[in-house]
Amino acid sequence: MSTTVKPNPLSDTSKKQQVEEMFDNISERYDFLNRVLSLGIDIQWRKKVRKIIAQSGAKNILDVATGTADLAIELAVIEGAYITGIDISQGMLSRGDIKLEKLGLNKRIRLQQADSENLPFENDSFEAITVSFGVRNFENLEKGMAEMSRVLKPGGSLVVLEFSKPRNPVFSAIYWFYFKYILPRLGRLISKDATAYTYLPQSVAVFPEGEDFVNVAKSSGYSHVTYKGLTFGIATLYHCVK
């Protein structure tokens, strides 16, 4: 069982409610913050997710915790792919819809508000599922992973991109200094939200990564799980096959 960290630990409201409110609050500046705070590296990470999905041959894809639809848009590069993106934050989805309209992708990408731990889809509905920087925000990781397994067709791929902790001592020290002290201040300044970028390093610190995540995935219905660290271990790419 993973440890739960909430954006506002002093509040009695659930993590799910707090995460929804937090992303609604920062939705207008989210894309700008992502590019600035990640130095654009997140764009390359999403391309790696798309390549795995393309190699699997999947066309009917679910993007969980889609946010402003960055990964869904990247997946649309796959010829013939149709993507359903779900997120708990309507604010994030509204920004995503604006982007889809500008890009002319409304017919290939459909966004809807939904709970990742209670997906509104039938069993075996999708050929592939993706999540970029979203599983860390699940209130119940095991339940969310099991729900995705339920709606994934047998033999289908779940590809998860998530932050992780660098192992190199020198790089790790620099990373955590930036993550704990610089990033929260920049995030507060630009987004005007006091919790979002303080919660980020806290949630990464307790997230069950590597073999711990593999164990969660296997206990949630996935038969084969592999993973690879990206950019000195800042992020990890997991490929789970049902």
N, C-alpha and C positions, 0 to 999 in steps of 0.2 A: 504494500500500500504506500503510495507516494505521500509526502508531506504537503499539507495545504498552506499556501501563503496567499493572503488577500491584499489587494491594493490598499485598503484601509483597515488594518488589524484592530483598530479601536471601535469599528462599527459592528453592530450585531447583524447586519444584513449579510446575505450569502455571498460567497465568492462570485457566483454566477451573476448576481445583480450588480455587484461592484464592477466586474469586468465589462458588463454591458454599458454601464454609466461612464466608466473611464474611457472606453473607445468612442462613445457618442461625443464626449467632451473634446477629444483630440482629433476627431475625424477630419476637420477642415485643414489641419496642418500635418496630418499623418504622413502623406506621401513625401512632402518636403523634408520632414524630420527623418524619415527612413533613408533618403538619399544622403542627407548631410551626416547623420550620426553613424551610418554604416560605410561612409565614403564610397557608396555605389556598389560595394561588393555583393550586396544582396541580389542585384540584377543577375550576376554570373551564377549565383547559387540556384536561382530559379530556372535558369537555362539547363542546369544539370538535372533538375527534376523533370523538366519537359522531355529531355533526351531519354530518360528511363521509361517514361510513359509511352513515348513514340516507339521505342524498341519493343514494348510489350504488345503493340498492335491495338491497344484500346482506343475506342472512339467515343464511348458514352462514359463521361468522367464526372465525378463529384469532387468539388473543391471545398473542403470543410474549413471553417474560419477564414473565409475568402477575403474578408476585410474590404478594401477598395478594389478588389479584383485583379491585383497585379499578377498573381500566378495564373488565374483563369485566362487572362489576356495572353500570357506567355504560352499556355497550353493550346490556345487557338491557332498557334503557328502550325500545329499538327493538322495535316490535311484531312478534312472530313470529321474532325472532332467536334462534339457537342458537349458543352460544359454547363453543369449546374453548380452555382456557387451559393453556399449558405453561410450565414453569420448571425450571431446573436445581437449585433449592434446595427440598428436601422440607420444610424448616422453614417457608419462606414459604407453600408450598402448604397445609400443615396449618392455618396461620392463616386462609388463604383459605377452606378448607372450613368452618371454624367460622362465618365470616361468611355463607357461602352457606346454611348450615343455618338460621341465625337469620332470614335474609331469605326463606327458602322458594324459593331459586333453584337447588336441586340438579338439577332436571330440565332446566333451560335452560342451565346452565353446568356443564361438566365439566372438572375440573382433573387434570392428570397430569404426572409428572416426565419431562422430555425435554430433549435437547440441541438448542439452536437451530441448531446447525451440522450436525445430522444428524437431521432431523425424521422421525418415524416415521409418515409419511403418504404416500399415493400421489400421483402427479403430478396437478395440477389438482383438488385436493380441496376448496379453499375459494374462496368468492366474494370474500372480503376478509380482509386480515390487518392487525393493529395491533401496534405496539410502543411502549410508553411508558417512556422512560428505561432502555432495555434494550440498544439496539444498541451503545452506548458500552462495554458490558461484554463484548461478543463477543470471543473470543480471536482470531478471524479474521473481520473485518467483511465482506470480500468473499465468503467462503464462506457466512456467515450470510445475506447478502442474496441470494445465488444460490439457497440452499436455500428461502428464502421464495418466490422467483420460481417455483421448481419446483412447489411445492404450491399456487400461486395459479392460478386459472382465467384463461385469456386474457381481457383486458378488465377483470380484477379490480383492486381498489385495495389498495395497501399504504400505510398511514398511519403515519408515524413521528413521535413526539414525543420531542425530545431537548434536553438543556441545550446552550446555546451561549454565546458571549462577546459581551457588550454592546459596541456601537461608540461610544456617547457617552462622551467622555473622563472627564467628572465622574462620571457614573453608574457607569462601568466601574471607576473607582478605589474607589468605595464598595463596589461588588459584590465585587471581588476581595479587599478587606480582610475583608469578612464571610465570604466563601467560604474564604479561606486561614487566617484566624486565629480568628474567632468560631465558625463552624460546626463545625470539627473538635473544639474544646474542648467545645461543647455536646453534640455527638454522642458523644464519649468518656464524658462524664459520665452521660448518660442510657442509652446502649446498652451501656456497659462494653466496647466494642470499640475497640482502639487504632488500627485501620487504616481502617475503613470511611469515615469522614468526612475523612480525610486523602487517601485514594485518590480521593474524589469530585472535588475541584477539579483534581487532577493529571490525571484521565481526561478532564475537560472541556477542559483546556488543550491537549491533543494531538489531540482528536477532529476529523476532517475535516468541517467544517461547510459550509453554504452550497453554493457551486458545486463544491467538492471532494466533498461528499457526493452531489451530483447526478451527477457523473462516475462515482462508485462504483456508484450505482444503475443508470445506463444501461449500464455494462459488465457488470452482473449480470442483465440481462434485462428491464429496465423501459424502455418506449418513450417515456414522457412523465412528466416530473418537475417539480413546482412546489414552492415553499416560501415560508413567511411567518414573520417574527420575531414573537414574543409577549412582552408585558410588557417593553418596552425592550430586547429581544434576549436576555433571560435564557434563553428557550427558543425552539426553532424547530420548526415543524410542516411536515413533508414529505409530499406526496401523490404517490405513484408508481403509475403505471398500467402493467400488463403488456401 
